[in-house]
Amino acid sequence: MQIGVITFPGSLDDRDAQRAVRLAGAEPVALWHGEHDLRGVDAIVLPGGFSYCDYLRCGAIAAHSPIMSEVIDAANAGMPVLGICNGFQMLAEAHLLPGGLVRNDHGNFICRDQLLRVENTTTAWTTAFEPSAEIVIPLKNGEGGFIASAEELARLEGEGQVAFRYLGVNPNGSMNDIAGVSNARGNVVGLMPHPEHATEPGFGPDTAAAMRSGVDGLLFFTSVMRALVESA
């Protein structure tokens, strides 16, 4: 099983995402933003970072990279796509996910281990989680505030497209404490926290068991493998 990870100018977490894919038991495939070739992958990850230095608006330029036309077609055909932080911003800018991301309401970049609740376990990237599971995932962003119109927000809540919600503290002013959403079909998911940074003991968030032992993020990648097997 092959999962593509796309590198854009300014990507910071592409190698981390590749490692997470490998730890989950799949084969990571490095993809380049300037190409039109997905190289036959089964799923795609858009990693975090500062694509094009976020020069215009986070994710806005990257959403028009050559490979994104292929990502849009693949996503619309049902391929699982995960957008992490800057990748979430790209998916929103490419209209593959609803809503948008704006500057944190406190005006500062934030970096912390964040408690989340899994609100939807039926997406391609959440099937390995228990319903309403509470997980801890690292968060690092300056423009992570999720916004949507009142009508769209009500629709997302009513149709179960809120995938993750912040617990304990809302770190960026996101409406309804939303940390991540999915498309209606459930194959495309975006979130601001970074699951690829919570996949390996010794490098993840602290837990009650031990320092740096949190691996809740690994279930994102085992989830998509399960979803791909079930859909085969």
N, C-alpha and C positions, 0 to 999 in steps of 0.2 A: 504494500500500500504506500503510495507516494503523496506527500503533502508539500505543495509549493509555498515558498516564502519569498515574497517580492521585496527587492531592495530598491529604494528610491534615493536620490541625492539627499543626504541628511538622515537616513535611517540609522537608528542607534541600536535597536534590539532585534535585528534580523538574525544575528548569530545565536542569540538567546532563544529565539523562537525555533530555529533549526535544531538546537539542542533539546528543547522540550519535545519536539516531534520525535526525535531519536529515542529519548527516554521513554516515550509512550509506546515504542515498538514499531513506528513507521519510518519510512525513508524520507528525509527532507530533501527537497529539490530547490536549489537556488535559482530564482527567476529575476530578470532585470527589467526595470521599468520601461526601458526604451525599446523593448522587443514586442512582437505580437505573437509570441509562442509560449503557450502554457506547458509545453513538453509532456502532455499526456497525464498530468497530475490528477489525483482524485479529489483533492480539496486544496484550498488556498488560505494562507494567512497574510494579512497586511499588518506589518509590525509597527511598533512605536518608534518615535523619533521626532525630527523636526524637518519634514520633507520640504525641500527648497527653502530651508530656514524659516518656514511659515511666513514667507515674505508678504504674501497678499492676505491670506486668511488660512488658518490651519487646514491643510488637506485640499484646499481649493485648486492649487496648481497640479498637485499629484493626481487628482481625480481626472485630469485630462491627459495623463501620460499615455503613450501608445498601448501599453499592456492593459490599461483599464477598460478599453473597449472589449478586449477578450474576457476580462473578469466580469463585466456587466453581462455579456452574452452567456457565459458559463453559469453565473448566479441565476439568471432568469431561466436557465434550463434545469436548475435544481442542484448545481454543485454547491457543497458546503463552503462558505466563506466566513472567515473570522477577522474582524478588524479590531486591533488592540490600540487604544489611545489615539495616536495619530492615524492609525488605520481606521478606527471608528469615524474619525473626522472625514477621512477620504470617502468612506461608504455613504456618509450623510451627504457630502458634497456631490457624490455621483448619483444620488437619489435611489440608492439601493436600500437605504434605511431611512426611516422617518425622523423628523426633528432636525435639530442642529446643535452645535457646541459653541459656547461663547466664553469670554474671559471669566475666570473665577470671580465670584461676587466680592471677595475680599481683596482682589487685585494682585494676589501673590501666587507665585509658583508654590505648589505643595508637594511634599514627599513623605509618605507615611504608610504603615501597614493598615489596611482598611478592612473593617468588618462589612460583609455583604450578606444579603439573603438571596438565595436562588429562587426566583419567582416562577420560572417556567422550566420544567424538566423535559419538555417535549421537543426542544430544538435539536438540531444536529450536533450542537456543541455542549449540550447540558444533560444528555440522557443518562449519564453515569452518576448524577447527583440524586440524592434523596429529595423529595418535595420539601420546600421551605428550609433546605439546609443552610446553615450559617457558616460561612467560610471567610478566611482571611487572605487577602491578596494585596501585594504592594501597589501603591498608587503614586503617580508622579506626573503632574500636569499643571499648566498655567491657564489653559482654556478648556476646561472640562465640564462647564455648566450646561446641562442638557436643557434645551428649550423646545417648546412646541406650542402651537395655538391651543386654546381651550378645547376646541372641537377635536383636534388631533390627539390631544392628551387623553381626553375621555375615551376616544376610540382605542388607543393603545392599551389603556387600562381595561376596558371592557372586552377586548378581543385577546387579551393575554399576551401582548407583544412586549410587555416589560419583562425583561429576562433577569435583571439583577437590580437590587435596591440597596442603597447605603443604610447601614445600621449604626447606631451610636452617635454618629456625627455626619452631617452633610458637608463634605469637604470643599465643595465648590459652588453651592447654591443651586444645584440641579433641581428642576421642578419635580415635585412628588418624590424627591430623594432617588431619582432614577440614575442608576449606574451603568445600565446597558439595556439594549432593546434588540428585538429581532424583526425580520420582515414577516409578512403574514404567513408565508409558507414555512418559515422556521429553519431554512437552510442558511440564511445570512444572519450573523449576530455581531454586534459591536458593543464594546464596553471600554470605559476609561481605565480601570485598573489593569495590571499586567500579570496575567496568569503564568506567563513563561518564566517569571521570577519566583515562582513557588512550585517548582517541580522536582527539586532534588534536595535530599537531606543535607544539612550543612550550609545551605545557601538561601533558604527561604525565610519566611517570617518566624518569629519566636512563637512557641506554643507552651502550654502548661507542662508538656512532657520534657521539652528541652529547647535551648536556644537554637534559632535558625532551622528548626525541624519541620516547618510548615510546607506541605506539598499539595495543598488544595488545588492549585492550578493544574496539576497533572490530569485531573479528571476532565478538563476541557478537551484535551487531546485524545484521551481514551474514549471519550464520548463520541467524537467524530469517527473514530475507527469502528466503533460499534454500529453507528448509524450507517456507515458505508457498507458494512457486512450485511446488515439487515435489509438494505435497499438493493443489494446485488441480485 
